[in-house]
Amino acid sequence: MGGNTLTLAVKEKPDQKLLNDFVASHPQLVVDGVLGEKDSVVVRKTSDQANESFEIWRPMRASEDEDLEPDLAALVQVPCWVFQISLDSNPPKDDWELANSLARFIAMTCKGAVFYDELGKVVWPEAASKKASPFTKGRLVDLVKLQWFVHLSQPSVATASPFLTSLRKLYPEAVPVRFGIVEPLQGLLQPGDDRPFEDLWKKSDENQSRDDLNVGMIDFTGKSPCFGGFISFPPRLMGVGKKHEEQFAKVSLSFDRAPFSNDSDMCEKLVNLFSGIAKNLRAFYGHSYVERNWTTYRRLSFTPKTDQLPGTEHYPLPIGHEWFGIPPAPTWLAWFGLPYVALVQESLRNVEHVRTEEGILIRRGPKPMDLDQLHASAPSFPLRLLAQVVEDPWLKEKGGRWSYRAKRAEIIPRLDS
């Protein structure tokens, strides 16, 4: 998902008074909410009450180095407080400047640092960004990502139970350990008690019934070789031109590629997990691909490009709250649920695939394949079914992980069928 996020780690817990002090020196702003009482507070301009400028999330206690971005952990010792200030993917310039000013004000007052997630680096204190990055101490890994897209009308995403049941049966190491909606993750899944995870799932889903741009997302960790994943519930976009039949939830898991490179049994287990989740959740689409050059220093983290490191690969997939169509980039595994079966089956005459009552599974190779390996084996789907990716000069100039935007495919079937 797109967006701009500033993550702060501070030794002293920020409070509403600190926020009020900042707003007092910026009379064009108004705060909607009290910091710490709910998950977040919204900051708006007095001249534009209809739209938020940015959102400030509840400060959370960080007790382990793994709770922080590696560069933040190198600057701020735990225990400390960590929280985020988030903006839309393409915010107005003055909103961005105000959010940056607030982040630095809080970091200076509460003895901390500011990390810009999309650039993968510390932006305050400024001197810290010139120091050698601790990423060089970490182990670089390639991730095998499994992702499923499920229409919100499916009962399988109304509760967490089908997802947890599938993981326990197909791949127990992927069952959530720690979980939450903000870092550091505060929830802990205890044996025999799924209620905290199920309650958060239900809350994240129900909160998206509002007509806003918040994304309800649960992050979680797993056990080796599974790093964890997330479940996102994009907002129920209302109004003219919004297609309710295209609203979906996205489920994602990430695994270390290395153990699967020479173990056929592990690969079969992973493929069974992919197809099993697709069937059990009744996904209309799913894919698995390899994204290279992440780091495991303290925790799984995006790796910025340096003279010593190649930087984390960003797989060229459409990004956004909407379903734009079949991604144009080839993937190791692909799943086409019932809405897409009739539209793609003609393209698969000479492509090895498995057809079941629930959909079609395509597997391109016995083990996970990266983008370079896939280009020679990608099947051709009708262009009218493919999403488009268009380079965005503004995003490219910012130098973050995303430099393009997505455009809808000409044909998108009814995803709730």
VEXMAR-100319 format. One line per 8 residues: their letters; for each residue y, x, z of N, C-alpha, C. Coordinates in steps of 0.001 Angstrom, whole numbers, plus 500000, padded with zeros to 6 digits. Example, Ala and Ser with C-alpha at 12.3 -4.5 7.8 and 13.67 -1.06 7.14 Angstrom:
2
as> 494310:513190:507800:495500:512300:507800:496700:513200:507800; 497750:512850:507080:498940:513670:507140:500030:512900:507870;
//
This chain:
417
mggntltl> 498806:500844:500000:500000:500000:500000:501250:500884:500000; 502266:500410:499324:503486:501175:499281:504297:500971:500538; 505317:501851:500719:506188:501703:501857:506780:503045:502225; 507666:503044:503223:508252:504260:503761:508156:504187:505263; 507578:505216:505865:507324:505195:507298:507761:506498:507935; 508520:506388:509009:508889:507519:509850:508098:507395:511150; 507297:508406:511457:506509:508418:512690:507169:509359:513683; 507403:508861:514904:508050:509653:515950:507082:509929:517084;
avkekpdq> 507107:511151:517584:506414:511524:518815:507459:512029:519792; 507527:511423:520989:508577:511756:521964:507971:511851:523364; 508550:512699:524196:508037:512883:525555:508458:511754:526475; 509656:511186:526247:510142:510099:527101:510071:508779:526342; 509607:507745:527003:509418:506456:526346:510766:505813:526017; 511006:505487:524744:512260:504810:524384:512250:503364:524853; 513421:502841:525180:513496:501466:525667:514589:500701:524913; 514775:499453:525284:515746:498596:524607:517168:499107:524783;
kllndfva> 517464:499690:525936:518809:500207:526179:519161:501288:525165; 518202:502155:524861:518441:503206:523891:518724:502613:522516; 517964:501588:522183:518176:500916:520904:519537:500238:520864; 519920:499609:521967:521233:498954:522047:522370:499962:521925; 522180:501157:522488:523204:502206:522389:523432:502590:520933; 522355:502688:520170:522501:503041:518757:523206:501924:517996; 522799:500685:518241:523386:499552:517538:524868:499405:517888; 525229:499753:519120:526635:499653:519533:527534:500556:518691;
shpqlvvd> 526991:501667:518217:527769:502580:517374:527618:502259:515888; 526844:501219:515599:526653:500769:514210:526790:499246:514194; 528019:498736:514261:528256:497297:514412:527746:496453:513246; 527363:497078:512156:526830:496304:511029:525377:495896:511254; 524780:496363:512381:523373:496084:512643:523186:495101:513783; 522069:494377:513747:521671:493484:514827:520172:493634:515020; 519719:493589:516269:518303:493751:516591:517698:492391:516898; 516599:492095:516245:515876:490842:516455:514633:491134:517277;
gvlgekds> 514741:490977:518600:513609:491228:519481:513932:492281:520518; 512995:492456:521471:513124:493435:522542:512003:494455:522398; 512366:495717:522319:511396:496782:522097:510343:496789:523205; 509074:496671:522808:507972:496707:523760:507418:495358:524141; 508191:494281:523925:507695:492960:524304:506693:492422:523291; 506894:492730:522013:505969:492328:520968:505560:493573:520172; 504768:493368:519131:504303:494505:518350:505449:495264:517703; 506510:494560:517346:507620:495237:516680:508904:494451:516857;
vvvrktsd> 510023:495125:516600:511322:494462:516528:511889:494733:515149; 512714:493816:514675:513291:493910:513344:514781:494212:513463; 515260:495126:512647:516679:495452:512595:517237:494940:511272; 518314:494169:511347:518931:493583:510156:520412:493938:510111; 520982:493772:508946:522430:493858:508820:523037:492504:509156; 524158:492519:509816:524812:491258:510166:525228:490487:508926; 525424:491218:507827:525845:490562:506586:524673:490016:505774; 523445:490310:506206:522264:489880:505450:521163:489492:506422;
qanesfei> 521325:488357:507055:520370:487913:508065:519035:487495:507469; 518987:487280:506160:517746:486802:505542:516722:487918:505366; 517171:489169:505293:516257:490274:505021:516381:491356:506086; 515252:491916:506466:515265:492993:507441:515606:494313:506761; 516260:495203:507495:516538:496539:506986:515365:497472:507266; 514832:497378:508494:513626:498134:508834:513017:497545:510101; 511820:498010:510409:511064:497479:511540:510678:498627:512459; 510791:498402:513781:510451:499416:514776:509238:498920:515559;
wrpmrase> 508175:499707:515532:506934:499284:516167:506875:499713:517619; 506105:498994:518399:505970:499237:519833:505526:500679:520110; 506195:501401:521027:505737:502746:521404:504358:502673:522065; 503469:503583:521654:502116:503625:522181:501868:504977:522840; 501030:504975:523861:500730:506194:524587:499729:507043:523807; 500065:508295:523564:499147:509236:522915:498612:510190:523970; 497297:510238:524111:496690:511057:525162:495888:512227:524615; 495650:512258:523294:494892:513338:522680:495647:513861:521452;
dedlepdl> 495442:515142:521133:496087:515703:519948:495725:514927:518695; 494491:514393:518653:494035:513651:517484:494827:512370:517256; 495594:511939:518265:496404:510733:518126:497667:510969:517299; 497974:512234:517018:499221:512574:516323:498934:513210:514974; 499912:513115:514072:499875:513931:512879:499832:515396:513307; 499077:516239:512602:498952:517637:513031:500285:518349:513237; 501253:518137:512331:502549:518809:512483:503301:518310:513714; 503127:517031:514048:503756:516507:515259:503084:517073:516507;
aalvqvpc> 501760:517177:516464:501034:517710:517620:501410:519154:517896; 501827:519883:516849:502242:521263:517033:503604:521369:517708; 504388:520275:517688:505747:520290:518239:505878:519541:519559; 505076:518487:519735:505196:517640:520929:503848:517587:521626; 503810:518057:522861:502557:518084:523596:502202:516701:524136; 500906:516387:524123:500430:515168:524763:500276:515433:526263; 500389:514398:527101:500648:513003:526742:502098:512797:526287; 502258:511858:525371:503579:511540:524870:503549:510119:524333;
wvfqisld> 504654:509696:523732:504747:508362:523139:504903:508498:521628; 504226:507648:520890:504306:507698:519435:504531:506288:518904; 505396:506191:517881:505672:504890:517270:506241:505119:515884; 506451:504034:515158:506873:504144:513763:508066:503260:513456; 508869:503727:512522:509937:502933:511915:509559:502771:510444; 509415:501536:509988:508926:501309:508630:509939:500527:507799; 509978:500857:506504:510833:500190:505530:509982:499778:504332; 510577:498975:503451:509903:498608:502217:509744:499843:501324;
snppkddw> 508944:499695:500264:508650:500823:499393:509873:501329:498631; 510840:500467:498387:512037:500877:497654:513270:500328:498380; 513588:500882:499557:514674:500322:500363:516040:500700:499814; 517063:499891:500104:518432:500287:499759:518785:501609:500434; 519638:502378:499800:519976:503703:500310:520538:503645:501721; 521396:502659:502010:521997:502615:503341:520972:502238:504408; 519964:501404:504063:518900:501102:505024:518129:502367:505363; 517830:503158:504355:517088:504397:504572:517885:505368:505445;
elanslar> 519170:505485:505186:520001:506393:505971:520116:505931:507424; 520215:504600:507632:520291:504081:508996:518988:504324:509753; 517861:504103:509096:516563:504330:509741:516394:505804:510104; 516802:506697:509205:516739:508123:509492:517640:508501:510661; 518833:507928:510695:519764:508220:511790:519201:507755:513117; 518618:506561:513137:518027:506050:514370:516863:506935:514813; 516009:507337:513878:514861:508179:514226:515314:509491:514859; 516324:510105:514291:516810:511371:514846:517500:511165:516186;
fiamtckg> 518216:510055:516334:518872:509743:517607:517845:509598:518720; 516773:508871:518443:515729:508678:519457:515016:509999:519744; 514698:510770:518700:513990:512035:518892:514817:513014:519715; 516119:513074:519480:516977:513971:520254:517078:513511:521699; 517246:512214:521905:517428:511682:523256:516140:511752:524067; 515011:511503:523419:513730:511407:524134:512851:512641:523966; 513426:513715:523431:512736:515004:523333:511482:514904:522465; 511713:514778:521138:510576:514628:520256:510846:515127:518857;
avfydelg> 510086:514598:517902:510176:515015:516507:509896:513823:515605; 510301:513958:514331:510157:512874:513353:509347:513381:512171; 508344:512599:511791:507458:512930:510674:507598:511857:509602; 507824:512285:508345:507935:511340:507225:506564:511249:506558; 505898:510109:506740:504504:509966:506324:504313:510198:504835; 505180:509620:503990:504977:509696:502548:505159:511114:501998; 505944:511954:502687:506085:513346:502275:505095:514248:502993; 504493:513732:504071:503520:514505:504820:504111:515702:505541;
kvvwpeaa> 505360:515554:506070:505966:516691:506753:506969:516230:507799; 507274:517127:508738:508304:516887:509752:509672:516974:509089; 510532:515996:509378:511889:516006:508822:512941:516233:509906; 512529:516162:511173:513423:516549:512276:512573:516977:513456; 512882:518111:514142:514015:518988:513849:513848:519693:512504; 514980:519909:511834:514946:520470:510490:514321:521859:510459; 514523:522645:511498:513961:523997:511520:512438:523963:511504; 511854:522880:512039:510391:522808:512119:509760:522725:510748;
skkaspft> 510462:522113:509782:509898:521955:508444:509788:523286:507713; 510475:524311:508212:510428:525617:507564:509340:526514:508141; 508701:526059:509218:507651:526847:509837:506352:526707:509050; 505433:527628:509272:504127:527551:508623:503405:526291:509073; 502842:525597:508124:502179:524329:508437:500836:524569:509092; 500502:523833:510180:499196:523978:510814:498075:523446:509938; 498387:522814:508805:497341:522346:507911:496448:523503:507463; 497016:524733:507421:496227:525870:506976:495077:526162:507927;
kgrlvdlv> 495104:525619:509143:494033:525828:510108:492901:524822:509932; 493120:523797:509134:492149:522727:509028:491127:522962:507935; 490072:522162:507963:489042:522183:506928:489393:521164:505863; 489499:521608:504626:489757:520687:503528:488491:519926:503185; 488637:518626:502960:487489:517792:502609:487857:516897:501433; 486835:516535:500676:486971:515497:499665:486427:514205:500274; 487163:513109:500091:486743:511828:500638:486049:510987:499581; 484958:510338:499977:484378:509279:499172:484904:507969:499748;
klqwfvhl> 485720:507278:498983:486327:506038:499450:485585:504838:498862; 485238:503898:499718:484632:502634:499319:485617:501526:499633; 485938:500698:498647:486927:499638:498853:486451:498342:498210; 486724:497234:498931:486350:495907:498458:487563:494987:498526; 487649:494061:497582:488749:493105:497504:488138:491701:497587; 488538:490962:498613:487919:489668:498908:488988:488590:498954; 488780:487507:498225:489763:486430:498230:489827:485782:499608; 491045:485415:500027:491240:484902:501377:490563:483556:501630;
sqpsvata> 490151:482880:500575:489453:481607:500776:488014:481807:501208; 487486:483039:501112:486093:483282:501472:485914:483260:502993; 484919:482513:503494:484666:482494:504944:484346:483879:505505; 483894:484795:504649:483481:486124:505109:484615:486961:505658; 485884:486621:505342:487004:487383:505883:487810:486574:506899; 487305:485390:507258:487986:484594:508275:487749:485175:509667; 486616:485848:509850:486294:486510:511118:485727:487888:510827; 485660:488724:511856:485139:490081:511696:483625:490137:511713;
spfltslr> 482969:489071:512116:481526:489098:512326:480719:489521:511098; 480957:488949:509895:480166:489382:508730:480323:490870:508424; 481525:491386:508604:481779:492800:508338:481019:493679:509328; 481128:493392:510619:480442:494187:511634:478930:494094:511487; 478429:492898:511213:476987:492711:511043:476477:493535:509875; 477217:493553:508773:476814:494324:507596:476803:495818:507898; 477817:496307:508589:477867:497730:508907:476714:498139:509808; 476418:497353:510816:475328:497700:511734:473983:497745:511016;
klypeavp> 473804:496889:510034:472549:496841:509298:472464:497930:508243; 473560:498191:507539:473523:499065:506373:473956:500502:506644; 474888:500698:507610:475401:502047:507858:476030:502087:509247; 475223:502218:510314:475740:502149:511694:476853:503147:511996; 476848:504311:511312:477889:505305:511573:479280:504811:511186; 479348:503783:510359:480642:503263:509918:481171:502159:510827; 480407:501752:511830:480881:500733:512767:482114:501273:513507; 483191:500499:513632:484410:500992:514291:484153:501510:515704;
vrfgivep> 484840:502606:516029:484804:503162:517385:486139:502844:518067; 487194:503517:517639:488543:503167:518077:489204:502353:516973; 490108:501442:517360:490745:500596:516359:492103:500131:516865; 492939:499649:515935:494256:499138:516303:495107:498924:515070; 496325:498424:515281:497240:498175:514162:498320:499236:514063; 498459:500075:515084:499411:501189:515036:498753:502398:515669; 499240:503565:515274:498786:504815:515884:499563:505074:517172; 498902:505644:518185:497471:505919:518265:496656:504641:518501;
lqgllqpg> 495451:504614:518006:494612:503427:518108:494240:503180:519563; 494503:501959:520031:494336:501649:521447:493014:500947:521757; 492397:500310:520747:491179:499559:521002:489940:500437:520991; 488931:500039:521754:487659:500753:521822:486534:499729:521772; 485685:499826:520736:484593:498865:520573:483450:499253:521501; 483181:498407:522492:482137:498661:523468:480835:498005:523021; 479682:498609:523328:478390:498012:522957:478254:496594:523512; 477887:495665:522646:477657:494293:523069:478904:493451:523240;
ddrpfedl> 480079:493993:522928:481317:493222:523095:482220:493431:521880; 482105:492536:520919:482925:492609:519701:484233:491831:519821; 484451:491161:520937:485594:490252:521038:486947:490916:520804; 487222:492107:521376:488546:492706:521118:488796:492958:519638; 487780:493441:518924:487945:493697:517492:488081:492394:516723; 487263:491398:517083:487329:490097:516412:488670:489409:516667; 489183:489540:517900:490475:488921:518223:491597:489555:517411; 491565:490888:517269:492602:491572:516496:492487:491216:515018;
wkksdenq> 491272:491095:514504:491047:490681:513118:491673:489305:512875; 491368:488383:513768:491888:487017:513625:493407:487003:513714; 493966:487771:514653:495410:487822:514818:496080:488413:513589; 495520:489503:513039:496110:490147:511865:496085:489217:510672; 495017:488446:510523:494902:487506:509415:495878:486341:509580; 495904:485757:510776:496750:484584:511000:498228:484915:510895; 498619:486125:511300:500032:486509:511251:500573:486545:509833; 499674:486654:508841:500140:486753:507471:500426:485396:506836;
srddlnvg> 500296:484327:507606:500627:482993:507101:502131:482793:507002; 502909:483694:507616:504357:483606:507528:504818:484093:506170; 505957:483606:505751:506519:484013:504455:507379:485257:504659; 506708:486397:504846:507435:487657:505018:506671:488757:504294; 507126:489998:504461:506505:491108:503753:505727:492026:504679; 505395:491590:505888:504571:492387:506768:503142:492393:506266; 502467:493463:506486:501054:493562:506131:500254:493737:507407; 499350:492782:507677:498485:492916:508824:497356:493881:508495;
midftgks> 497292:495019:509181:496277:496010:508851:495656:496586:510107; 494324:496590:510152:493584:497169:511256:493021:498506:510797; 493389:499583:511459:492797:500900:511209:491703:501149:512235; 490683:501918:511853:489628:502233:512812:488974:503562:512458; 488337:504173:513430:487588:505408:513230:486101:505104:513279; 485303:505980:512677:483859:505843:512704:483222:507135:513186; 481914:507281:512936:481176:508482:513307:480728:509211:512043; 480617:510518:512145:480249:511354:511001:478987:510826:510301;
pcfggfis> 479042:510781:508959:480053:511322:508030:481167:510341:507685; 481267:509222:508420:482322:508239:508157:483542:508550:509013; 484670:508768:508366:485902:509014:509107:486503:507716:509655; 486174:506587:509050:486738:505307:509468:487233:504541:508264; 488206:503676:508489:488726:502875:507391:489800:501922:507850; 490015:500861:507061:491006:499857:507426:490670:498540:506767; 491217:497469:507334:491178:496137:506747:492608:495662:506680; 493082:495302:505481:494454:494838:505347:494480:493397:504874;
fpprlmgv> 495406:492651:505448:495631:491253:505088:497053:491128:504558; 497248:491271:503254:498597:491131:502704:499164:489755:503012; 500495:489617:503005:501120:488346:503376:500785:487237:502398; 500747:486012:502920:500558:484844:502060:501885:484566:501362; 502116:485243:500265:503403:485129:499581:503620:483712:499086; 504716:483111:499509:505031:481736:499158:506189:481698:498163; 506430:480532:497611:507604:480339:496775:507281:480282:495301; 508323:480124:494505:508179:479978:493068:507545:481232:492469;
gkkheeqf> 506531:481037:491631:505906:482145:490935:504839:482877:491727; 504615:482515:492996:503599:483177:493798:502272:482450:493619; 501236:483200:493225:499952:482597:492921:499042:482676:494140; 498862:481545:494825:498041:481523:496030:496590:481870:495719; 496131:481545:494499:494740:481809:494162:494451:483298:494009; 495491:484144:494047:495288:485579:493891:495486:486351:495200; 495566:485664:496323:495731:486329:497609:494394:486913:498063; 494406:488133:498607:493146:488798:498940:493297:489680:500169;
akvslsfd> 492144:490007:500762:492062:491008:501811:491398:492248:501219; 491788:493414:501725:491235:494677:501236:490523:495383:502381; 489295:495799:502127:488474:496493:503127:488170:497887:502589; 488346:498917:503418:488197:500293:502942:487460:501153:503964; 486591:502022:503474:485900:503009:504298:486028:504379:503637; 486087:505441:504448:486186:506804:503926:485093:507671:504524; 484412:508455:503667:483317:509326:504077:483582:510749:503604; 483017:511706:504332:483051:513097:503906:482099:513256:502717;
rapfsnds> 482592:513780:501618:481774:513907:500408:480630:514904:500566; 480829:515967:501349:479887:517087:501387:478440:516685:501680; 478171:515839:502694:476772:515527:502997:476037:514814:501869; 476772:514190:500940:476141:513429:499872:475884:514266:498615; 476399:515489:498600:476339:516295:497385:474914:516656:496971; 474024:516895:497957:472670:517338:497635:471600:516524:498350; 471953:515340:498810:470997:514504:499544:470900:513146:498860; 469849:512951:498082:469699:511711:497321:469491:510506:498228;
dmceklvn> 468821:510696:499364:468592:509574:500285:469918:509074:500869; 470809:510007:501227:472108:509613:501758:472923:508891:500702; 472817:509355:499451:473555:508695:498372:473063:507263:498180; 471753:507063:498236:471213:505715:498083:471677:504813:499228; 471743:505384:500417:472214:504609:501566:473667:504192:501368; 474470:505095:500803:475882:504788:500572:476043:503717:499496; 475251:503821:498435:475320:502818:497373:474863:501461:497894; 473818:501461:498731:473356:500194:499328:474428:499581:500225;
lfsgiakn> 475170:500440:500932:476281:499940:501744:477329:499299:500840; 477675:499971:499758:478703:499463:498861:478317:498105:498276; 477118:498010:497724:476700:496746:497118:476439:495678:498166; 475914:496088:499335:475637:495117:500390:476889:494466:500944; 477927:495280:501203:479205:494722:501674:479800:493817:500600; 479726:494239:499343:480275:493431:498242:479611:492052:498208; 478310:492020:498383:477583:490749:498362:477874:489922:499613; 477811:490568:500768:477957:489827:502028:479357:489261:502226;
lrafyghs> 480366:489987:501737:481738:489490:501857:482159:488655:500648; 481322:488629:499619:481615:487932:498371:482908:488473:497736; 482925:489789:497566:484077:490457:496968:484176:490109:495490; 485398:489875:495009:485574:489635:493580:485660:490955:492807; 485938:492064:493536:485959:493373:492910:485795:494418:494005; 485246:495575:493612:485129:496696:494535:484967:497978:493744; 485274:499122:494376:485052:500403:493707:484876:501507:494740; 484294:502605:494288:484156:503808:495105:484560:505001:494255;
yvernwtt> 485353:505896:494830:485852:507052:494098:486041:508216:495054; 486213:509393:494513:486410:510604:495311:487881:511004:495238; 488489:511177:496399:489881:511655:496477:489854:513000:497180; 490336:514009:496495:490132:515386:496948:491276:515934:497808; 490889:516953:498609:491847:517802:499337:492574:517093:500476; 491822:516431:501330:492339:515993:502616:492016:517086:503637; 492611:516995:504810:492316:517976:505845:491824:517280:507108; 490976:517965:507854:490444:517413:509112:491033:518121:510326;
yrrlsftp> 492156:518802:510131:492773:519474:511273:493239:518430:512288; 492612:518416:513461:492840:517460:514531:492395:516050:514157; 492697:515579:512961:492201:514299:512468:492384:514278:510961; 491834:513291:510323:491966:513187:508869:493422:512969:508508; 493948:513840:507661:495369:513791:507361:495633:514132:505900; 496709:513539:505406:497225:513884:504085:497707:515332:504096; 497382:516095:503066:497749:517499:502982:498873:517705:501983; 500041:518140:502422:501125:518397:501464:500817:519609:500596;
ktdqlpgt> 501356:519623:499395:501148:520740:498480:501995:521930:498902; 501361:523106:499004:502063:524344:499341:501569:525442:498418; 502084:526652:498620:501610:527788:497829:500150:528098:498133; 499695:527739:499342:498327:528041:499744:497373:526863:499539; 497910:525633:499491:497061:524448:499424:497401:523604:498207; 496394:522995:497580:496648:522204:496374:497289:520851:496648; 497237:520390:497883:497785:519075:498210:496762:517982:497964; 496864:516910:498745:495924:515802:498623:496099:515083:497291;
ehyplpig> 494999:514848:496623:495020:514104:495374:495356:512644:495644; 496138:512050:494771:496339:510601:494843:495676:509978:493639; 494639:509201:493891:493892:508595:492793:494784:507576:492082; 494798:507582:490753:495733:506721:490005:495308:505258:489966; 495437:504599:491107:495090:503188:491235:496343:502358:491452; 496353:501101:491037:497518:500232:491275:497757:500051:492768; 499023:500004:493157:499400:499857:494560:500291:498627:494702; 500026:497804:495705:500886:496654:495942:500167:495566:496711;
hewfgipp> 500909:494522:497075:500348:493409:497829:499596:492435:496934; 499765:492552:495638:499146:491618:494711:497907:492232:494068; 497074:491384:493455:495994:491869:492616:496533:491992:491196; 496572:493223:490684:497155:493477:489374:496130:493452:488242; 494846:493405:488592:493803:493459:487591:492892:494652:487817; 491903:494829:486948:490963:495938:487074:491722:497261:486961; 491538:498171:487908:492234:499460:487825:491875:500200:486548; 492840:500860:485915:492572:501552:484646:491832:502864:484815;
aptwlawf> 491833:503442:486016:491164:504727:486237:489656:504521:486431; 488825:505419:485935:487384:505307:486139:487013:505575:487589; 485927:504970:488065:485457:505167:489427:483949:505409:489422; 483457:506050:490482:482023:506350:490577:481201:505064:490633; 481585:504150:491524:480929:502854:491641:481938:501757:491331; 481470:500675:490758:482331:499511:490526:481508:498253:490743; 482146:497258:491351:481512:495969:491586:482383:494874:490975; 481757:494004:490195:482448:492860:489616:481803:491584:490143;
glpyvalv> 482568:490857:490976:482075:489603:491507:482120:488504:490467; 481729:487303:490876:481575:486194:489938:482811:485902:489085; 484047:485994:489614:485199:485714:488748:485290:486628:487523; 484700:487841:487623:484832:488807:486532:483573:488961:485681; 482444:488416:486120:481175:488673:485425:481254:488325:483942; 481659:487107:483637:481690:486676:482231:482689:487475:481404; 483730:488002:482044:484780:488712:481315:484396:490149:480968; 483501:490772:481747:483178:492179:481530:481787:492409:480962;
qeslrnve> 480896:491414:481033:479507:491681:480676:479335:492122:479217; 480184:491640:478316:480091:492058:476920:480386:493548:476761; 481227:494100:477660:481592:495519:477599:480489:496419:478130; 479460:495839:478743:478436:496628:479420:477116:496697:478657; 477152:496330:477383:475910:496332:476600:475222:497690:476595; 476008:498752:476508:475446:500102:476453:475714:500894:477726; 476011:500175:478805:476295:500815:480095:475229:500392:481095; 474646:501368:481776:473640:501056:482788:474288:500306:483947;
hvrteegi> 473722:499171:484313:474271:498382:485404:473185:497490:485983; 473481:496921:487143:472554:496018:487826:473226:494668:487975; 472599:493633:487471:473136:492277:487554:472363:491498:488614; 473059:490879:489534:472452:490030:490560:473141:488671:490542; 472701:487777:491399:473336:486465:491486:474780:486571:491952; 475089:487620:492731:476433:487751:493305:477406:488515:492415; 476905:489310:491479:477816:490089:490655:477129:491215:489920; 477920:492195:489478:477437:493321:488674:477823:494629:489361;
lirrgpkp> 476836:495535:489488:477069:496862:490053:476945:497904:488955; 477968:498767:488841:477945:499892:487909:477948:501178:488727; 477038:502080:488371:476954:503373:489047:476979:504470:487989; 477955:505350:488089:478102:506408:487086:477684:507749:487679; 476398:507945:487799:475904:509214:488319:475197:509056:489643; 474255:509951:489945:473455:509844:491168:474218:510168:492444; 475291:510965:492340:476063:511323:493526:477547:511076:493258; 478367:511024:494321:479798:510729:494138:480461:511684:493151;
mdldqlha> 481214:511105:492213:481862:511882:491151:483371:511783:491281; 484063:512921:491086:485525:512925:491162:486117:512575:489804; 487437:512509:489760:488125:512035:488566:487842:512912:487358; 487789:514233:487550:487519:515131:486435:486128:514901:485854; 485163:514620:486717:483791:514398:486266:483616:513042:485588; 484482:512089:485917:484307:510723:485435:484905:510463:484064; 485877:511220:483659:486606:510914:482427:485687:510806:481215; 484585:511559:481233:483689:511548:480077:482700:510386:480098;
sapsfplr> 482659:509635:481229:481635:508598:481340:482193:507220:481669; 483493:507024:481474:484104:505751:481838:483838:504696:480768; 483287:503522:481148:483106:502449:480162:484447:501849:479772; 484476:501233:478621:485709:500630:478123:485686:499133:478381; 486630:498676:479203:486795:497249:479446:487919:496729:478560; 487928:495440:478275:489028:494885:477468:490382:495225:478079; 491312:495713:477259:492613:496132:477760:493355:495000:478448; 493097:493769:478034:493800:492636:478629:493408:492406:480087;
llaqvved> 492278:493012:480526:491830:492867:481912:492355:493972:482813; 492923:495029:482219:493302:496212:482986:494731:496135:483503; 494891:496532:484758:496232:496712:485307:496893:497903:484614; 498191:497974:484690:498930:499090:484107:499649:499850:485211; 499787:501143:485021:500577:501951:485950:501727:502579:485173; 502934:502405:485707:504148:502876:485029:504882:503842:485956; 505173:505024:485462:505852:506018:486290:507237:505540:486684; 507572:505737:487950:508863:505323:488489:509703:506571:488764;
pwlkekgg> 510808:506773:488050:511628:507984:488238:512124:508148:489672; 512475:507027:490328:512988:507109:491705:511927:507646:492647; 510691:507127:492530:509610:507595:493388:509237:509040:493065; 509258:509387:491781:508929:510748:491392:509938:511740:491949; 511206:511362:491943:512269:512236:492452:512124:512471:493951; 511621:511435:494670:511464:511579:496122:510353:512550:496482; 509416:512741:495553:508379:513747:495780:507270:513316:496712; 507082:512026:496945:506014:511550:497802:504692:511474:497065;
rwsyrakr> 503717:510809:497678:502385:510715:497073:502385:509771:495880; 503254:508767:495871:503244:507778:494806:504438:508006:493881; 504156:508043:492581:505236:508239:491624:505239:507156:490553; 504478:506084:490759:504421:505025:489762:504258:503666:490423; 504509:502624:489625:504335:501256:490078:503325:500561:489168; 502809:499439:489658:501777:498725:488912:502362:497508:488204; 501745:497166:487064:502087:495956:486325:500818:495140:486124; 500982:493818:486116:499845:492917:486024:499130:493023:484685;
aeiiprld> 497814:492808:484756:497021:492696:483540:497371:491396:482827; 497119:491355:481546:497402:490145:480777:496519:488989:481225; 495267:489300:481585:494326:488256:482021:493837:488560:483423; 494027:487618:484340:493472:487679:485684:492775:486339:485937; 491478:486361:486220:490769:485094:486427:491111:484453:487760; 490638:483248:487960:490770:482603:489264:489888:483344:490259; 490496:484012:491201:489751:484852:492135:489098:484044:493249; 489480:482799:493398:488883:481953:494425:487721:481134:493882;
s> 487233:481468:492700:486122:480713:492112:484791:481309:492537;
//
